[in-house]
Amino acid sequence: MRSKRADRFQAGPCLKVLDKTDVLALNGRVTQVIGLLIESDGPGVNVGEVCHLFPRGSAEPIPAEVVGFRNDRLLLMPLGEMGGIGPGCEVVATGEPMRVEVGRALLGRVVDGLGRPIDGRGPLEAEAKYAVHNAPPKPLDRPRIKDHLAVGVRAIDGLLTCGKGQRLGIFAGSGVGKSTLLGMIARNTEANVSVVALVGERGREVRDFLEKDLGPEGLKRSVVVVATSDQPALVRIKAAFVATAIAEFFRDSGLDVLLMMDSVTRFAMAQREVGLAIGEPPATRGYTPSVFSILPKLLERSGTARRGSITGFYTVLVDGDDITEPVTDTVRGILDGHILLSRAIATQNLYPAIDILGSVSRLMIDVVPKEHRDAAAEVRNVLSTYQDAADLINIGAYVDGSNPGIDRAKRMIEPVRAFLRQDVLERAEFDPTREHLLKLAGMTRGEVA
């Protein structure tokens, strides 16, 4: 018969903790390496957890993430180079998913895709560790977007006004000025902090972006996360999530954060590499189903929250300038608007080469007054009318006085282009931009000489 004393002892907190504790840590062993994948016999872990692999003759472990299972074997993908890994290498579970060090000391720093500093300025002074994969804010915890966020670019502030917590895509082919536009926004924005993720960039372009596009002024209130194109696919994927986690830390501190990612397309291509490696079937134009499921998990994490906000600008490399390409189409459907950069406009030496008629800010109606929206509509009408009649005007077939709308567009096209044209180093304040826009609208209506 059991005594009451024994029952009290068994119900005590010590035994409960001991019951939940794995007192025997079982390690695994690498069985084979195929392409990007490392197959291991054990240990007992879950998908998403990080393990350490110990190459023979090296005390420095290689981190790897569990990405799946096959025939009771673990499938791991390294978060670094695989040199030195061979059959029998020890695999040790860490027991937790990947986390990144965050803190205000990150401002002005450049880190790699795993959040480690690469700028030669010593270790980070972390305030906390954030999980790289967090859940987005709950829908009813997101305040409505009612305030504008100035980015210092006239074409955007005037005609495509961005809300605080809005998510916008910058869609363009290669070499049309995506990185330059991001640098202008990072330098000129009213946001408290900028977080820039360079995913899959050429190594040469990183220093160019830091010194030429971002500049010292932009860098001192920014955090830059870099994963170049030569790094493993999983590191390129993690760079996007690490940058988002860093932005979430500053948002949770009550700040307005600007998150810029270049580019979502290279993030999707990295996820396709991972998906194909673990045996996913290619679905749409070679992209695996996981690509289209992971995009909302990344993009939905920005936006408003109970404290602070994350305003997102995500560049999308439009393959062959095809705006209906699968990744482009999916991202456009998730975001709250898109800015289209046009190669034709760039050839006219009109920078930033924003196609106003092909772009839209879905929340502009909520963040600017009616007179601002009406003025933007007047300017859009000038651009649309002139575009429709451009062939007739250019070949001299249009006779002045035939159509009042075309006459007005011919008269106003140069003032409108002057408004849209902006030097890379020029900063446009929001209030003067609005006044200039209202003046243009008045000139269009004939109210101003």
C-alpha positions as CSV (number, residue, x, y, z in Angstrom):
1,M,0.0,0.0,0.0
2,R,1.3,3.5,-1.0
3,S,1.9,6.0,1.8
4,K,0.6,9.5,1.6
5,R,4.2,10.7,2.0
6,A,5.2,8.9,-1.2
7,D,2.2,10.4,-3.1
8,R,3.2,13.9,-2.0
9,F,6.8,13.2,-3.1
10,Q,5.7,11.9,-6.5
11,A,3.5,14.9,-7.1
12,G,6.3,17.3,-6.3
13,P,7.7,19.8,-8.8
14,C,11.1,18.1,-8.9
15,L,9.7,14.9,-10.3
16,K,7.6,16.7,-12.8
17,V,10.6,18.6,-14.2
18,L,12.7,15.4,-14.2
19,D,9.9,13.6,-16.1
20,K,10.0,16.2,-18.9
21,T,13.8,16.3,-19.1
22,D,15.8,14.2,-21.6
23,V,18.7,13.1,-19.4
24,L,20.3,11.1,-22.2
25,A,21.3,13.2,-25.2
26,L,21.5,11.0,-28.3
27,N,23.7,12.4,-31.2
28,G,23.4,11.4,-34.8
29,R,25.8,10.5,-37.6
30,V,26.0,11.7,-41.2
31,T,25.2,8.9,-43.6
32,Q,25.4,10.6,-46.9
33,V,25.6,14.0,-48.7
34,I,23.6,14.5,-51.9
35,G,23.8,17.9,-53.5
36,L,22.6,20.5,-51.0
37,L,21.3,17.8,-48.6
38,I,23.0,16.1,-45.7
39,E,21.3,12.9,-44.6
40,S,21.8,11.8,-40.9
41,D,20.8,8.9,-38.8
42,G,19.5,10.7,-35.7
43,P,19.2,12.6,-33.5
44,G,15.5,12.9,-32.6
45,V,14.6,16.4,-33.7
46,N,11.7,18.3,-35.4
47,V,11.6,20.2,-38.7
48,G,13.0,23.7,-38.3
49,E,15.4,22.9,-35.4
50,V,19.1,23.7,-35.8
51,C,21.8,21.0,-35.4
52,H,25.6,21.3,-35.2
53,L,27.7,19.2,-37.5
54,F,31.3,18.5,-36.5
55,P,33.7,17.8,-39.4
56,R,36.6,15.5,-38.7
57,G,39.7,17.3,-37.5
58,S,37.7,20.5,-36.7
59,A,36.4,21.8,-33.4
60,E,34.3,24.4,-35.2
61,P,30.8,23.1,-35.8
62,I,28.7,23.8,-38.9
63,P,25.1,24.8,-38.2
64,A,22.4,23.1,-40.2
65,E,18.7,23.2,-40.2
66,V,16.3,20.2,-40.3
67,V,14.3,20.6,-43.5
68,G,12.6,17.2,-43.7
69,F,12.8,13.4,-43.2
70,R,13.2,10.4,-45.6
71,N,13.0,6.8,-44.6
72,D,13.5,7.5,-40.9
73,R,16.6,9.6,-41.7
74,L,17.0,13.4,-41.1
75,L,17.4,15.7,-44.1
76,L,19.5,18.7,-43.1
77,M,20.7,21.7,-45.0
78,P,23.8,23.6,-43.9
79,L,23.8,27.2,-42.8
80,G,27.4,27.5,-44.1
81,E,29.9,25.7,-46.3
82,M,29.9,21.9,-46.3
83,G,33.7,21.4,-46.6
84,G,35.0,18.7,-44.3
85,I,31.7,16.9,-43.8
86,G,31.8,13.2,-44.5
87,P,30.2,9.9,-43.5
88,G,30.1,9.4,-39.7
89,C,30.5,13.1,-38.8
90,E,28.7,13.8,-35.5
91,V,25.3,15.6,-35.6
92,V,24.3,17.3,-32.3
93,A,20.9,18.7,-31.7
94,T,20.6,22.2,-30.2
95,G,17.0,21.7,-29.2
96,E,15.7,25.0,-30.6
97,P,15.1,26.8,-33.9
98,M,17.3,29.5,-35.2
99,R,17.4,32.8,-33.2
100,V,19.1,36.1,-34.0
101,E,20.7,38.7,-31.6
102,V,18.9,42.0,-31.7
103,G,19.4,45.4,-30.0
104,R,19.8,49.1,-30.7
105,A,23.5,48.5,-31.1
106,L,22.7,47.0,-34.5
107,L,22.1,50.5,-35.9
108,G,24.9,51.3,-38.4
109,R,26.0,47.7,-38.6
110,V,26.3,45.2,-41.5
111,V,25.5,41.5,-40.7
112,D,25.4,38.4,-42.7
113,G,22.4,36.2,-43.5
114,L,22.6,34.6,-40.0
115,G,22.9,37.9,-38.1
116,R,26.6,37.8,-37.5
117,P,28.6,41.0,-38.0
118,I,30.8,41.3,-41.1
119,D,31.8,44.9,-41.0
120,G,34.9,44.4,-38.9
121,R,33.6,46.5,-36.0
122,G,33.6,43.8,-33.4
123,P,30.9,41.7,-31.8
124,L,27.3,42.9,-31.3
125,E,25.9,44.1,-28.0
126,A,22.7,42.2,-28.0
127,E,19.7,43.1,-25.8
128,A,17.7,40.0,-26.6
129,K,17.3,37.1,-29.0
130,Y,14.4,36.9,-31.5
131,A,13.2,33.8,-33.2
132,V,13.8,34.1,-36.9
133,H,10.5,32.5,-37.8
134,N,7.8,34.5,-35.9
135,A,4.0,34.5,-36.5
136,P,2.6,37.7,-38.1
137,P,0.5,40.0,-35.8
138,K,-3.1,38.7,-35.5
139,P,-5.5,40.4,-37.9
140,L,-7.5,42.2,-35.2
141,D,-4.4,43.3,-33.5
142,R,-3.4,45.4,-36.5
143,P,-4.6,49.1,-36.3
144,R,-5.9,50.5,-39.5
145,I,-3.4,52.5,-41.6
146,K,-4.4,56.2,-41.4
147,D,-1.1,58.1,-41.5
148,H,1.2,58.7,-44.4
149,L,4.9,57.9,-44.3
150,A,7.1,60.3,-46.4
151,V,9.9,58.6,-48.3
152,G,11.5,61.7,-49.8
153,V,10.8,60.8,-53.4
154,R,8.4,63.2,-55.1
155,A,6.8,60.7,-57.5
156,I,5.9,58.4,-54.6
157,D,5.0,61.0,-52.0
158,G,2.9,62.9,-54.5
159,L,1.2,60.3,-56.7
160,L,1.7,57.0,-54.9
161,T,1.6,58.1,-51.2
162,C,2.6,55.3,-48.8
163,G,0.9,54.7,-45.5
164,K,2.7,54.0,-42.2
165,G,2.7,50.2,-42.1
166,Q,1.9,49.6,-45.8
167,R,3.7,47.0,-47.9
168,L,4.7,48.0,-51.4
169,G,6.5,46.1,-54.2
170,I,9.0,47.7,-56.5
171,F,8.7,45.7,-59.8
172,A,11.4,46.0,-62.5
173,G,13.6,44.2,-64.9
174,S,17.4,44.2,-64.3
175,G,19.3,47.5,-64.5
176,V,16.3,49.9,-64.3
177,G,17.2,51.4,-60.9
178,K,15.7,49.3,-58.1
179,S,18.7,49.5,-55.8
180,T,19.2,53.2,-56.5
181,L,15.5,53.9,-55.6
182,L,15.9,51.9,-52.4
183,G,18.9,53.9,-51.4
184,M,17.0,57.2,-52.0
185,I,14.2,55.9,-49.8
186,A,16.5,54.8,-47.0
187,R,18.3,58.1,-46.9
188,N,15.3,60.3,-47.1
189,T,12.5,58.5,-45.2
190,E,10.8,59.8,-42.1
191,A,10.9,56.4,-40.5
192,N,12.9,56.0,-37.3
193,V,14.9,53.0,-38.4
194,S,15.6,51.3,-41.7
195,V,16.4,47.6,-42.1
196,V,17.8,46.6,-45.5
197,A,18.1,43.0,-46.7
198,L,20.3,42.3,-49.7
199,V,19.3,38.8,-50.7
200,G,21.2,37.1,-53.5
201,E,23.1,40.2,-54.5
202,R,26.4,40.1,-56.3
203,G,29.3,40.6,-53.9
204,R,30.6,43.6,-55.8
205,E,27.3,45.4,-55.4
206,V,27.2,45.3,-51.6
207,R,29.9,47.9,-51.1
208,D,28.4,50.0,-54.0
209,F,25.1,50.0,-52.2
210,L,26.5,50.9,-48.8
211,E,28.8,53.7,-50.0
212,K,27.0,55.1,-53.1
213,D,23.3,54.3,-52.7
214,L,22.8,54.3,-48.9
215,G,25.7,56.5,-47.9
216,P,26.9,57.4,-44.4
217,E,23.8,59.3,-43.6
218,G,21.5,56.4,-44.4
219,L,23.8,53.8,-42.8
220,K,23.9,55.4,-39.4
221,R,20.2,54.7,-38.8
222,S,20.0,51.5,-40.7
223,V,20.8,47.8,-40.2
224,V,22.0,46.0,-43.4
225,V,21.6,42.2,-43.7
226,V,23.7,40.7,-46.6
227,A,23.5,37.2,-48.2
228,T,25.4,37.2,-51.5
229,S,24.5,35.0,-54.4
230,D,27.4,32.6,-53.7
231,Q,26.2,31.6,-50.3
232,P,24.0,28.5,-49.6
233,A,20.4,28.7,-50.5
234,L,19.3,28.3,-46.9
235,V,21.4,31.3,-45.9
236,R,19.8,33.4,-48.6
237,I,16.4,32.4,-47.3
238,K,17.3,33.1,-43.7
239,A,18.6,36.5,-44.5
240,A,15.1,37.6,-45.4
241,F,13.7,36.2,-42.2
242,V,16.6,37.6,-40.1
243,A,16.0,41.1,-41.5
244,T,12.3,40.8,-40.7
245,A,13.0,39.6,-37.1
246,I,15.4,42.6,-36.6
247,A,12.6,44.9,-37.9
248,E,10.2,43.3,-35.5
249,F,12.5,44.1,-32.5
250,F,12.5,47.8,-33.4
251,R,8.8,47.7,-34.0
252,D,8.1,46.1,-30.6
253,S,10.2,49.0,-29.1
254,G,7.5,51.4,-30.4
255,L,9.4,52.7,-33.5
256,D,8.3,53.1,-37.1
257,V,10.5,50.9,-39.1
258,L,11.2,50.8,-42.8
259,L,12.0,47.3,-44.1
260,M,13.5,47.1,-47.6
261,M,14.3,43.8,-49.3
262,D,16.2,43.3,-52.5
263,S,15.0,41.0,-53.8
264,V,12.0,38.8,-53.2
265,T,12.6,37.0,-56.5
266,R,16.1,35.8,-55.3
267,F,14.5,34.7,-52.1
268,A,11.9,32.7,-54.0
269,M,14.7,31.1,-56.2
270,A,16.6,30.1,-53.1
271,Q,13.4,28.4,-51.7
272,R,13.0,26.7,-55.0
273,E,16.5,25.2,-54.7
274,V,15.7,23.9,-51.2
275,G,12.3,22.5,-52.4
276,L,13.8,20.7,-55.4
277,A,16.6,19.3,-53.2
278,I,14.2,17.6,-50.8
279,G,12.1,16.2,-53.6
280,E,9.3,18.7,-54.1
281,P,7.8,18.5,-57.6
282,P,8.2,21.6,-59.7
283,A,4.8,23.3,-60.2
284,T,4.6,26.7,-62.0
285,R,7.5,27.5,-64.3
286,G,9.8,25.3,-62.2
287,Y,8.8,26.9,-58.9
288,T,7.9,24.4,-56.2
289,P,4.7,24.6,-54.1
290,S,6.6,25.7,-51.0
291,V,7.7,28.9,-52.7
292,F,4.1,30.1,-52.9
293,S,3.3,29.0,-49.3
294,I,6.4,30.7,-47.8
295,L,5.9,34.1,-49.5
296,P,2.9,35.1,-47.4
297,K,4.6,33.9,-44.3
298,L,7.4,36.4,-45.0
299,L,5.4,39.3,-46.4
300,E,2.6,39.2,-43.8
301,R,5.0,39.8,-40.9
302,S,5.4,43.5,-41.8
303,G,2.6,46.0,-41.3
304,T,1.0,47.7,-38.2
305,A,1.0,46.2,-34.7
306,R,-0.2,47.4,-31.3
307,R,3.1,49.2,-30.9
308,G,5.1,50.6,-33.8
309,S,4.9,49.6,-37.4
310,I,6.9,48.0,-40.2
311,T,6.5,49.7,-43.6
312,G,7.8,47.3,-46.3
313,F,9.4,47.9,-49.7
314,Y,10.1,44.7,-51.5
315,T,11.8,44.6,-54.9
316,V,10.8,42.0,-57.4
317,L,13.0,41.2,-60.4
318,V,10.5,40.9,-63.2
319,D,11.8,38.0,-65.4
320,G,12.0,39.2,-69.0
321,D,9.9,42.3,-68.0
322,D,6.9,39.9,-67.8
323,I,4.6,41.4,-65.2
324,T,2.5,38.1,-65.2
325,E,5.5,35.9,-64.2
326,P,4.4,33.6,-61.3
327,V,6.4,35.2,-58.4
328,T,5.6,38.7,-59.6
329,D,1.9,37.9,-59.8
330,T,1.9,36.2,-56.4
331,V,3.7,39.0,-54.6
332,R,1.5,41.7,-56.2
333,G,-1.6,39.9,-54.9
334,I,-0.2,39.8,-51.3
335,L,1.1,43.4,-51.0
336,D,-0.8,46.7,-50.6
337,G,0.3,48.2,-53.8
338,H,3.1,48.2,-56.4
339,I,5.6,50.6,-58.0
340,L,6.5,49.6,-61.5
341,L,9.9,50.8,-62.9
342,S,9.9,51.1,-66.7
343,R,12.8,50.5,-69.0
344,A,11.2,52.8,-71.6
345,I,11.0,55.7,-69.1
346,A,14.7,55.0,-68.1
347,T,15.8,55.3,-71.8
348,Q,14.2,58.8,-71.7
349,N,16.7,59.7,-68.9
350,L,13.8,60.3,-66.5
351,Y,14.8,59.0,-63.1
352,P,13.5,57.5,-60.9
353,A,12.0,55.6,-63.8
354,I,8.6,55.1,-62.2
355,D,5.7,54.2,-64.5
356,I,3.0,56.2,-62.7
357,L,0.1,54.8,-64.8
358,G,1.2,51.2,-64.1
359,S,1.6,51.7,-60.4
360,V,-0.8,51.9,-57.6
361,S,-0.9,52.6,-53.8
362,R,-4.0,50.9,-52.5
363,L,-4.0,52.9,-49.2
364,M,-3.4,56.4,-50.6
365,I,-7.1,57.1,-50.3
366,D,-6.8,56.6,-46.5
367,V,-3.7,58.6,-45.8
368,V,-4.0,61.9,-47.8
369,P,-6.8,64.5,-48.0
370,K,-9.2,64.7,-50.9
371,E,-7.5,67.8,-52.4
372,H,-4.3,65.8,-52.6
373,R,-6.0,62.8,-54.3
374,D,-7.8,65.1,-56.8
375,A,-4.5,66.8,-57.7
376,A,-2.8,63.4,-58.2
377,A,-5.7,62.3,-60.4
378,E,-5.2,65.5,-62.6
379,V,-1.6,64.7,-63.1
380,R,-2.3,61.1,-63.9
381,N,-4.9,62.3,-66.5
382,V,-2.2,64.4,-68.1
383,L,0.2,61.5,-68.4
384,S,-2.5,59.1,-69.7
385,T,-3.8,61.6,-72.3
386,Y,-0.3,62.3,-73.5
387,Q,0.6,58.6,-73.7
388,D,-2.5,57.9,-75.8
389,A,-1.7,60.7,-78.2
390,A,2.1,60.4,-78.2
391,D,2.5,58.7,-81.6
392,L,0.3,61.4,-83.3
393,I,2.2,64.2,-81.6
394,N,5.7,62.7,-82.3
395,I,5.1,62.3,-86.1
396,G,3.5,65.7,-86.3
397,A,0.0,64.4,-87.3
398,Y,-1.8,66.1,-84.4
399,V,-3.2,69.6,-85.2
400,D,-3.3,71.9,-82.2
401,G,-6.9,72.8,-81.2
402,S,-8.4,69.5,-82.4
403,N,-8.8,68.2,-78.8
404,P,-8.7,70.3,-75.6
405,G,-7.5,67.3,-73.5
406,I,-4.6,66.7,-75.8
407,D,-3.8,70.4,-76.0
408,R,-3.7,70.5,-72.2
409,A,-1.5,67.4,-72.0
410,K,1.0,68.9,-74.5
411,R,1.2,72.0,-72.5
412,M,1.6,70.3,-69.1
413,I,3.8,67.3,-70.0
414,E,7.1,69.0,-69.4
415,P,6.1,70.5,-66.0
416,V,4.8,67.1,-64.9
417,R,8.0,65.4,-66.0
418,A,10.1,68.0,-64.2
419,F,8.0,67.2,-61.0
420,L,8.7,63.5,-61.5
421,R,12.4,63.9,-62.2
422,Q,14.6,63.8,-59.1
423,D,18.4,63.6,-58.7
424,V,19.7,60.7,-56.7
425,L,21.1,63.0,-53.9
426,E,18.1,65.3,-53.8
427,R,15.7,65.0,-50.9
428,A,12.1,66.1,-51.4
429,E,10.2,67.2,-48.3
430,F,6.6,66.0,-48.1
431,D,4.8,69.4,-47.6
432,P,6.6,71.2,-50.5
433,T,5.9,68.1,-52.7
434,R,2.2,68.4,-51.9
435,E,2.2,72.2,-52.6
436,H,4.0,71.6,-55.9
437,L,1.5,68.9,-56.9
438,L,-1.5,71.2,-56.1
439,K,0.1,73.9,-58.2
440,L,0.5,71.5,-61.1
441,A,-3.2,70.5,-60.8
442,G,-4.2,74.2,-60.8
443,M,-2.1,74.8,-63.9
444,T,-3.7,71.8,-65.6
445,R,-7.2,73.3,-64.9
446,G,-6.0,76.7,-66.1
447,E,-6.3,78.3,-62.6
448,V,-2.6,79.3,-62.5
449,A,-0.8,81.0,-65.4
